[in-house]
Amino acid sequence: GGMGGGDIKYIAAAGALVGWKKVLLIIFIGAFLGSIVSIFQITVQKKSKKSLIPFGPFLSVATLITLFYGNLLIKLYIDNLAQ
């Protein structure tokens, strides 16, 4: 129920662009950004928990972050996981 058909198609296209490892990073970052914005809207703007927020813009920002910093983020994650 959370993602629509357009989000799935966007993730497929992003996966074709960056590969399967980085598409997982895109989904994670998009969900993280969406959660931050949702918490802000619920607490500060007094929106309802049932308010609909489009997921596509968060996926777009997450794709840009992954394109520029994806290798660094994956390396940081793997290095910290080993400790």
N, C-alpha and C positions, 0 to 999 in steps of 0.2 A: 503494500500500500504506500510506502514512502517514496519510491522512485517510479516515475512514469516511463513510457516507451521512449520518449526523447532522451531521457537521462541514460537509458541503456544503450541507445544508438550512439550517444556522445562518448560514453565510456569505451564502446567498441572502436570508434574512430580514434580516440586518444590512445588506446592500446595498440592500434596499428601504427601509430606515430612513434610511441616511446617504448613499446615492448611490454611483456606481461608482468615483469617485476615492478616496473615503475607505474603500471596502471593500478596495482594494489596500493601504492603510495598515493596516487591521485585520489582514490576512493577514501583512504584514511584521512588525508588532509582536507578533502572536501567535507567529510562528515564532521571533522573537528571544527572547521571554520563555521559550518552550519550550526553546530551546537553552541558555539560562542555567541553567534548572532542571535540565536533563538533565546538563549538565557538572558541576553541583554534586552531583547524585546519583551520578554515576559516580566522581567523585574523592573526595568526602567520605563518602558513605554506602556506597560500594563495590558499587553496583548493577551489573548486567551491561549491556553495550551493547545487548543484545537485550530488555531490560525494556520493557514497554509502558507508555507514559504517555499518559493521555487528553489530547487537544488542545483539547477544548471549554472547559475553564476558562481556558486561555490566550487563546482567542478572546473569551471573555466579558470578561476584564480589558482586552484590546486594544480591544474595542468601547467600554468606558467611557472609556478614555484618549482614543480618537478622538472620542467625543462631546464631551468637555470641552476637549481640546487639539488636535483634528485640524487646524483651520484654522491654528493657530500652528505646528504641526509641518510642515505642507505649506509654509507661508510661509518658515520657516527653511531647509527643504531647497532651495526654489527660489532663495532669496537666496544661499545658500552655493554652489549649483551655478553661478550666474552669475559667481562670482569666479574 
